[in-house]
Amino acid sequence: MVVHICCSVDSHYFLEEIRREFPDEKIVGFFYDPNIHPYSEYRLRLLDVQRSCKELGIDLIEGDYDYENWLEAVRGLENEPEKGERCRVCFDNRLSETVRLTKELGEKRWTTTLLISPLKSQNMLQEIGNSLAKESGTEFIFRDYRSNGGVQKQSKAVKENRLYRQNYCGCLFALKQQRDNQDRLMAEMFSPITKQVLPGSIESRIELYSRVTKRDRVVRETFLNYRLLWGRVKVRKKVVPSYFLFYSHSERKKITGRVEYIIDEVGYLNRDGVKIVTFSKVFQIVGKEIPDITIEEELEIREKIDKYRYSLSPIIVLEEIPNEKIEIEIESRIFTDSLERIL
């Protein structure tokens, strides 16, 4: 039997139940989810499904990440609500590929772990599954493992196996709707050009869940997160190379001022607590050039300059501290977020 898998949260308990109910069937997992965006989130969910399947002793096949064709399939349905027509097209897309693999492997039966998700319409999935099975001469196995305490058992399995519990369905459009409704920044879509691993980011979770084991204790913590949307510095009306340290924030998007004084190679602007340091000063503190520093090292620099690593004063790195008027444009967001940590 081929089991289409959407994520480890839905698959782990579902696979346990399917194997219990069909002990004579060879179960093959199929991770085909080109709807998941960004790609780093896709890799994170795949990583956790691989870990789950290894724990259960179930073979797993990864399908193509055919994101562009998926986008084309749902074109015009971007604003559809959850459980609406976009989801129908998405289910049909992924389950059609599951049917194709089922026949390719010479199997008869197939199903999907989407059936256990409380956020998905079982009626819609059953309708699509039965239709595809009839067209292809295969057998769609519909099972409602949500009922009779199934959701609670599923949650217990997730906790016991330290699985990654995502906080959105997967697709870009559902994520945008969800974050808009929450009045939250869509931080999942940020990817710094420095390739740094940002706090609370998908990349940070990939690092964590690539190390986590069933014996570990994983806790979720709340913290104040930050994202720089954009920033630039002008001297004599010309944009100069600059770098804004993590947590550099101002309620004003435009700041104009002059450096009042310089102490220990730190220039203090006469506006909004802005500090100016040079690239050479950064190297002096951490022994690295800007492209190579981590967020933790940025906080170390901030603590050295501002005496408090979580201050929100804009600290901007320039090639030299200007004597002329400085024009700063900055737009950033500070928001409550969560991250996981292994005890």
N, C-alpha and C positions, 0 to 999 in steps of 0.2 A: 504494500500500500504506500502510495506517495502522499506525504503530508506537507502541504504548503505551509511555510512558517513565516509569520510576520515579525515576531520579536520573542525574546526569551521569556518575558513576563507572561505572554499568552501561551507559549509553546511548552514550557516545562511540565506543568500539571496536565495539559492536554495530551501530550505524548505519553505520560505515565498512564493515563486513563485509556487511551486508544490501545496501548500495548497490553493492558490488563484485559480489555474487552476482546481483543483479537490476538490471542497468544500465538497463533500459528502463522500470522502474517509477518513477513519481513518489512519492517517500517523503514522508509527512506525519507529523510527530511529534505525539503526543497526551499531554499531561501531565495525567493524571487520578489524583490520589492523595489522597483525602479522609481516608485513614488517618493521614497524617503529622501529628504533634502535638509541640509547640505550633504555632500558626499561623506564628510567626516562623521556625520550622524549615522549614515548607512554603514560605514566601517565599524563604528562602535556597536551598533545593534548586531551586526554579523559576528563580531568578536564574541559577544556574549552568547549568541545562539550556538556558536562553535563550542564554547565552554560548556554550555548546558547539554548539548548533544553528546559531547565526550563523556560527561558525567553519567548520562543515561545509556551510553553504549549504542547510540543510533547514528547510522551513516548520514552524512549531510552533503548535499549538492548545492553549490552556489550558482544561481542563474546570472545572466548578464545584467549589468547596471545600465539598462536601456532608457536613460532618463529623457533624452530628447524625443524619442517616440512616445513615451508616456505623456510628456507635455503636449505633444500634438494631439494625442487621443482625447485629452480633457480640455482642449482649446474651446473657449466660449463658456466654460463651466467654472471659471475661476472663482466666481462669487457665490456659488452654490453653498448652502449650509451643510454642516456635518450630517451624514445619513441621507444626503440628497442625491441628485443625478450624477454629480462628479464622482461620488463614492461608488455608484452603480457601474460607471464606466471603468473606474479603477479596479474594482473587484473582477469585472469581466476580463480586463486586460491580464491581470495576474493569474486568475484561475484558468484562463484559456491556455496560458503557457504551462500551467501545472498539468492540464490534460495532455498537452503535447508531449511532455516528459513522461507521463504515465504510459502512454502508448509506445514511446521510444524504448522504454525499459521493459516492455512486454507485460506490464501490470494491468490490472483491471480496476482496482479500487483507488480512490483518492479522496482527500478531504482538506480542510484548511483550519488552522488555529485561530483564524479570524472569528470563528463561531463562538469562542469563549470570551471575546472582548465585550465588556458591557457597553462600549461606545459604538458597537457595530450592530446593524439590523440583521438579526438572524433570518427574518422572513426574506429580506432581499438576497442574502447569501444562499439561502435554500432555493429560491427561485432561479438564480443564476446557475447554481450548481446542478440542479436537476435538468435545466435546459442544455447545458454543456454536455452533461452525461448522455442525454438522449441523442444529441447530434453526433457524438463521438463513439457511442457504443460502449461507454465505460460506466462505472458505478460510483456515484457521489455518495459518500458516507456522511449523513447529517447526524450530528450528536450535539445535544444541549448539555454541556458539562457545567453550565452556569448554575443550573437549578440544584436544589437539595444541598445547599451549602457549598456549591462548587466555587463560587467567587471567594469565599473565605478560605477554602482549601488551596485555591490558586495563590492567594496572597501569602499564605503560610509557606508554600513551596518557594515563593520568591524570596522571602526573608531567610529561610533556612539555607538556601543556596547562594545567597549574596548576589542576586541577579540585579542587573541594571534596570531600574524602573524609570522609563522615559516620561516626560511630562507633556508630550504632544503626540498626535497620531502619527505624523511622519511627513505629510506633504507640505510644501511651501505655503499653499493657499489656506489650509486649515491652521497652520502656525500663525499666519498673519491675522486671521480672524480672531484666533484665541488671544494673541497678544494685544490686539486692538481692544477687545472686550475687557481685558485685564488692565488696560492703560499701562502696559509694560513695553519696554524696549525689546525688539526682536534680536537679542544679543547673540542668538545662535548663528546669525548670518554674518558676524564680524570675523574677519580673517586678516590679522595684521601683516603688513608687508615685511616686517622683521621676522616673521615665522615664530614669534614668541608664543608660548603656551599661556593664555590668559586665564586668570582665576575664574573658576566656575564655568569654563568653556568646555565644549565637546572634546577638544584635544586633551584637556586635563583629565577628563573622565576616561578617555582611551588609555592614558597612562595608568590610571588607578585600576581599571577593570582588567587590564592586561596582567596585573600582579595579584589581584584578589583571589583568595581561595575560600573554600567552604568553611574552613576553620577560622577565618578572619572575622573580626567584628567591624562592621562598617557603620559609621554614624553620619547623619546629615546635619550640617551646621548652617546657621544663617550668618551672613556677613554683608558688609557694604561693598558693592561692586562698582566698577567704573568702566566706561568706554569713551574713548575720544572719537568723535564723529569726524572732525577735521580741525586743522589749525594752521596758521601761517604767521610769519613775522615779516614786517617791512621796515627797512631803514632807508631813509632818503627816498621814500616812495617805491623802493625796489624790494622784491621778495628775496630774502636771504635764507640759506640752508638752516633749518632749525629742527629741534626734536623736543617734544613735550613729554615730560616724565609722567608716569602713571599717577593718577589721582590729581593731575593738574586740572583745576576746575574754576570756573567763574560764572556767576549769574549773568554778567554782562558779556555779550558776544564780541564786543570791541573794546579794547583797552589801549589808551594812548598815554604815554608818559616818558619820563627820562630816568636814567639811573642816578639816584641821589648820592650814593656812596658805594664804595667797593671794600669789602672786608674779606680777607683770606680767599681772594679770587671769586667771590660771589658778589654780583651786582644787585643792589636793592632798588627796584623801581619805586617811584613815588605814587604808585596806584595799585590798589587791590592785592597788596602783599606779594607781588610778582618778584621772583628771583631769576637772575640771569647767570648762568655758568657757561664755561667753555667746554668744548669737546676734550681738551687736554686735562681739564679739571676732573671730568668724568673718568678718564683713563687713570688719573692719579689716585682716585678713590677705589676703583674696582679692578684696575689693571686690564681693562678690556675696552675695545672700541664699541661705539653705540650699536652697530648691527649684531653684536655678539652677546649683549647683556640680556639677562633674564628679568622677569618682573620682580623677583625677589631682590635682585641686585639694584633695580631701580628704586625699590623701597629703602635699600641700604643707603643709596645716594641721597634720597630724600631725608632720611634720618640724620645723615651727616650734615646736611645743609640746613634743615629746618628743625632739627632736634626732635622731630616727631614723625615717624614713618607713615602715619595715616593722615597727615595734614592735607588740606585741599588747596593750598596755595599753588598757583601756577609756577612751576619750575621749568624753565626753558633753556635748552642747550643751544648755544650759537658758536660760531667759529671764534668770535671775539666779543667782548663787552662793548657796545657802542657808546659813544659820547653824545650822539645825536638823539633826536626824538625817535621813539620806537612805537610802531603801530602793531598791535597784536589782535588777531582774530582767532577766536576759539569757540568751539561748540562741543560740549561733552555731556554725558549723562552719569548721574550717580543714582544707584538703585539697590534696593534690598534683593539679595539673591541667596542661593543655597549651594553648597558643595558637599561632596562626600569625602570622608577621611577614614583611613584604616587605623584602628586603635593599636 
